[in-house]
Amino acid sequence: MAEKSKLIKPVVVHTDNVARELLRTAHTNKVHVDTLDFLIYDISTYARSVEEMHEGEWLLLDEDDLDQYQGRERLVDGELEFKQEYDIEIFTKVENDAFSHFYANIGANTNVTSVYLAIKAGSILKYYDELKNDFETFIMKKKLRANIMLMLFSEDLDATIDTLIARVRIASELVFAKKEVLLIAQGVDIVPTIDDKLINHIENRNSAEDEYGRIDYSNRGFVLATNKDDLIFEYIKVKEGKSGRDCRGKFLEAPEPRGEHEPTFTFTENIRVEEDDETTKFFANISGYIVEEGGKYDIDTRVDVEEITFKSTGKIDAGTDSDITINVKQDDVFKDAVGTGIEVNVKEIDIEGGVGAKAKVHASKAKINGQTHKESYIEADDMFIKIHKGRALGKSVKIDRLEHGTVEAEEVTIEQALGGRVKAKRVTINTLGSHVTMEASEFIKIGIFKGSENKFIIDPIYSTQLQEELNENNLEVETLERRIRQVQEEADEYEELIEKSKISFLELKKKIVQLQKNRIKVPTPILKKYKQFRDVQEKYKELNGELSNAKTLLEKENVKHLVFQEKIFGAKITSTDYFKGHNEIIYRLVNPKTEIKLNVNEGSSDRTYMLVENEFGAINIEAVEDDD
């Protein structure tokens, strides 16, 4: 094991690599390299010209020559080489020198074109007359241990050292409160070469990773959707780099740029080009999807396919704002037009055929001339379904035949319902079968009764969104009521305190007025007590203001609550036919939360029902004359 305290016999060497000589001496003497120090007796800098087939002789550079070679033009000359040789004496380091408490390490950027001295926080430098010379030597030694050339890349080092030494001289003893970094050598940075590149932004968008780093391989980019003014392609032009030289004297050559991807395709007027010195960009002039035929690109808005499946197209995510219409026409009645588990997201879709299990269709407008599977999901503002067994969510929904499916919308019109569940503001069913549950906030209209065991529910909170709004309203009411109680209790306490202190406060105020009138300074305790009284009054005023605001907000929230409730009294259940079999009518009240029910048995001649409040305040479901 190395012994730090062991003294070695000083040795003088001539070398072109000080760091290597220090390691060799440490190994020979079985000591740690950090225990060694050295003196620099001589520094020789050489340059030579290197041509393609010939190496010139090394030329020793004097001080004037060094100045000539320090310019960027000479340093980036690829036909020049530099080297340095040093005469040094290696010996055991003296522990108690001027830099014993100056902790600094040398560092560099990746290309070693910038070299730094990092001074650790807590380091100490004391001033003495020879500090500048010794600090310059300190830096030179640090550089040589890191194989950094001296002088050639130190053009601005004198000014850096002068600034630091001035600080030490002013402080006498400078303690570094935080880490500091000094630039001690600067080569010439290489400017990277840029090879050309053609980027397909639309394809990249489809193959991008999600937030968990996963790629959706089911999205095979069958429809590459784009919006108007989207960037479609981007060509990065070649750019020549600039060579440099690192602080070890090594020439850093910038390679020649490669240009292999310059666009050769053509395009229609639906795509425009914008070009500058660095890039050529291709933008969409209209919304739609990218099509390519024979090397010519265009943007179209209609897609015609036989089916949408994992095998044929993969999922389609064009977006409901993309101005794309997909027409799916499946002639085979035994196949689904939209396959099992597939997902489609498009502005408009027209499906001739069925929608498979676990398939999801999202659109602004959807037309399905087929059957939806019981595990399918369709969402569209405007929707038509021929035979519906799955789940549908929209604004305006029309269905030819409902077969135990579910629907939630603002307005639903069904030709024939043979079981299922419907939620909407307005529900119209022309032919009603059995086991259908209908929930509406405004009306339910039935044409012909063909079955029984149906439920007619009037609920002002018919949708999930309305339920969330009501929940928020209830929570806000509870929060405000609780806050009002708390503020009221606190305000009552302050009011009682003010009432008890009223006489004392008036006397204190009178005393202050008298003292001021007689031009006598009011004692600090009296002023302090008066301020305490005033603070209590201000706090009471503030609490009353908060209480008033809270009560106003509560009143507004209660009005919202009443709006939900009032809607129920105008809601009707009507039929142009007699009620058949056993059917149940339910009206759901919001406040208090309760249900009022009425069983309508077969043979009843009543065709319109509403919620009626009698003169005693009792609320019941009653048959009424229909005004429509």
Secondary structure, DSSP 8 states (H G I E B T S, - for coil): ---TT-----EEEEES-HHHHHHHHHHHHT--GGGEEEEEEEEEEEEEEB-SS-B---EEE-HHHHHHHTSHHHHT-TTEEEEEEEEEEEEE--TTSTTTT--EEEEE-TTSSEEEEEE-TT-EEE--TTHHHHHHHHHHHHHHHTT--SSTT-TTHHHHHHHHHHHHHHHSEEE-SS-EEEEEEE-B--B--B--EEEEHHHHHHT-B-TTS-B-TT---SS-EE-TT-EEEEEE--B--B-EE-TTS-EE-------------EE-TTEEEEE-SSEEEEEESSSEEEEEETTEEEEESEEEES-B-TTTT--EEEETTS--EEEEE---TTSEEE-TT-EEEESEEEEESEE-TT-EEEEEEEEEEEEE-TT-EEEEEEEEEEEE-SEEEEEEEEEEEESSEEEE-SEEEEEEESSEEEEEEEEEEEEE-SSEEEEEEEEEEEEEE----EEEEE-S--SHHHHHHHHHHHHHHHHHHHHHHHHHHHHHHHHHHHHHHHHHHHHHHHHHHHHHHTT----HHHHHHHHHHHHHHHHHHHHHHHHHHHHHHHHHHHHHHHHHHHGGGG-EEEESS---S-EEEEEEETTTTEEEEEEE-TT----EEEEEE-TTS-EEEEE-----
